[in-house]
Amino acid sequence: MRHRVAGRQLSRNSSHRRAMRRNMAQSLIEHETISTTIQKAKELKPFMERLITLAKKGKLQHRRRAIAVLGNRRIVTLEDGEPVQKGTVVGKLFSELGPRYLDRPGGYSRIVRLAQRRLGDNGQLVLLQLLGKDEPLKKQRKTSGKKRSRRRAKGPAQAAKPAPAEAQAPESPAAEAPPEPPAEAAGEQESESK
């Protein structure tokens, strides 16, 4: 039984899973989009969300935690056939990605399913992408728990019953307002209260 066992094993031992997650996170930070299987993407997404939340805080202790978890691989790109160093992965995380998501409370990445399958084992492929700065937040649905619970409590049998005759509002305007006391009686009541 797998009671209280979190995460996916992904047919790897723990050190291999940790190394794979680290490499995929570094690639995602570097390229901002990667193609992988659905299971690996679902494992990587919460890990990346926590790293970006660390980067939003931006202090030295958070940078050290990110280096301990991620490593500090250098970003190297080719320009005119020459390799050029563009900094480190943690540097990009804290200088670009952290400030990009300061106003966003979470949900920094998305998983997009691809129609194509992986050759060899026919695995489901997805794109794991970091959202841009101008991507809108999901709209929160407003639901009222009271309305829902009242409907459930009433049920269809009680909803069909008409209201009792006493509870219905009277139709004549004279019956609505109580009769006013005569002017002399009103003056006597005011003098008694003084």
C-alpha positions in Angstrom: 0.0 0.0 0.0 1.1 3.6 -0.8 -0.4 5.4 2.2 1.0 8.9 2.6 3.7 8.3 -0.1 4.0 11.6 -2.1 5.5 12.1 -5.5 6.2 9.9 -8.5 9.0 7.3 -8.6 9.5 7.7 -12.4 11.4 4.4 -12.5 14.4 6.0 -10.9 16.1 5.9 -7.5 16.1 9.0 -5.3 19.4 10.4 -6.3 18.6 10.0 -10.0 15.2 11.7 -9.5 16.9 14.6 -7.7 19.5 15.0 -10.4 16.9 14.8 -13.2 14.7 17.4 -11.4 17.7 19.7 -11.0 18.7 19.4 -14.6 15.2 20.0 -15.9 14.7 23.0 -13.6 18.0 24.5 -14.8 16.9 24.0 -18.5 13.5 25.6 -17.8 15.1 28.6 -16.2 17.6 28.9 -19.0 15.2 28.4 -22.0 11.8 29.3 -20.3 10.1 26.4 -22.1 11.0 22.6 -22.3 9.4 19.6 -23.8 9.0 16.6 -21.6 6.5 13.9 -20.5 3.4 14.7 -18.5 4.6 12.9 -15.4 7.9 14.7 -15.3 6.3 18.0 -15.9 3.8 17.5 -13.1 6.7 16.7 -10.7 8.8 19.7 -11.8 6.0 22.3 -11.7 5.7 22.7 -7.9 9.5 22.6 -7.5 9.8 25.5 -9.9 7.0 27.4 -8.2 8.9 27.2 -4.9 12.1 28.3 -6.5 10.5 31.4 -8.1 8.9 32.3 -4.8 12.4 32.2 -3.3 13.6 34.4 -6.1 10.8 37.0 -5.4 12.1 37.4 -1.8 15.6 38.0 -3.3 17.8 38.1 -0.1 21.2 36.4 0.2 19.9 33.5 2.3 17.3 32.7 -0.4 20.0 32.9 -3.1 22.1 30.4 -1.1 19.1 28.0 -0.7 18.5 28.2 -4.4 22.2 27.4 -5.1 22.0 24.5 -2.7 19.0 23.0 -4.4 19.8 23.9 -8.0 23.5 24.1 -8.4 24.9 27.1 -10.2 25.3 26.1 -13.8 26.6 28.7 -16.2 24.4 29.8 -19.2 26.4 29.5 -22.4 25.0 30.5 -25.8 26.5 30.5 -29.2 26.9 33.8 -31.0 28.7 33.8 -34.4 29.8 30.2 -33.7 31.6 31.3 -30.5 30.4 30.2 -27.0 29.5 33.2 -24.9 28.7 33.0 -21.2 25.5 34.9 -20.2 25.8 34.4 -16.4 24.4 31.6 -14.2 21.1 29.9 -13.8 20.6 31.3 -10.3 21.6 34.7 -11.5 18.9 34.7 -14.1 16.4 33.3 -11.6 17.0 36.2 -9.2 17.6 39.0 -11.6 14.9 38.3 -14.3 12.3 35.8 -13.1 11.9 37.0 -9.5 11.2 40.6 -10.5 8.9 39.5 -13.4 6.5 37.7 -11.0 6.5 40.2 -8.1 2.8 41.0 -8.6 1.7 37.4 -9.2 0.7 35.4 -6.1 1.5 32.0 -7.7 1.0 30.1 -10.9 4.2 31.0 -12.7 4.2 28.1 -15.1 1.8 26.1 -17.3 1.6 22.7 -18.9 0.5 22.5 -22.5 -0.3 19.1 -23.9 1.2 18.3 -27.4 -0.6 16.2 -30.0 2.6 14.4 -30.9 3.8 11.4 -29.0 7.4 10.4 -28.2 9.0 8.0 -30.6 10.1 4.8 -29.0 7.6 4.4 -26.2 4.7 6.6 -27.4 4.8 8.7 -24.2 2.5 11.7 -23.9 4.6 14.9 -24.5 3.9 18.3 -23.1 5.4 21.8 -23.0 6.3 23.2 -19.6 6.5 27.0 -20.0 7.1 29.9 -17.7 4.4 32.5 -18.1 5.2 36.0 -19.5 4.8 39.1 -17.5 1.7 40.2 -19.3 -0.2 36.9 -19.0 -3.5 37.5 -17.1 -4.4 35.7 -13.8 -7.2 33.2 -13.8 -10.5 34.8 -12.8 -11.7 33.7 -9.4 -15.3 32.4 -9.5 -17.5 33.9 -6.8 -19.7 31.2 -5.2 -21.9 31.7 -2.3 -22.0 28.7 0.0 -25.3 29.9 1.7 -27.3 29.8 -1.5 -26.1 26.4 -2.4 -26.7 25.0 1.1 -30.3 26.4 1.2 -31.1 24.8 -2.1 -29.9 21.5 -0.9 -31.7 21.8 2.4 -35.1 22.7 0.7 -35.1 19.9 -1.8 -37.6 19.7 -4.7 -40.6 18.8 -2.4 -40.5 21.9 -0.2 -39.7 24.3 -3.1 -43.0 23.4 -4.8 -45.2 24.1 -1.7 -47.0 27.5 -1.7 -46.4 29.9 1.2 -49.1 29.9 4.0 -51.9 32.5 3.8 -50.8 34.3 6.9 -47.2 34.9 5.6 -48.5 36.5 2.4 -48.5 40.3 2.3 -51.9 42.0 2.6 -53.2 43.7 -0.5 -54.9 46.7 0.9 -52.7 49.7 1.9 -54.9 50.5 4.9 -54.2 47.1 6.4 -50.4 47.7 6.1 -50.1 50.8 8.3 -51.5 50.7 11.9 -54.0 53.4 12.7 -52.4 56.7 14.0 -53.5 57.9 17.4 -55.4 61.1 17.6 -53.4 64.3 17.9 -54.5 64.9 21.6 -53.4 61.4 22.6 -50.0 61.9 21.0 -49.5 65.2 23.0 -50.4 63.4 26.2 -47.8 60.7 25.6 -45.1 63.2 24.9 -45.8 65.1 28.2 -45.8 61.8 30.2 -42.4 60.8 28.9 -40.9 64.2 30.0 
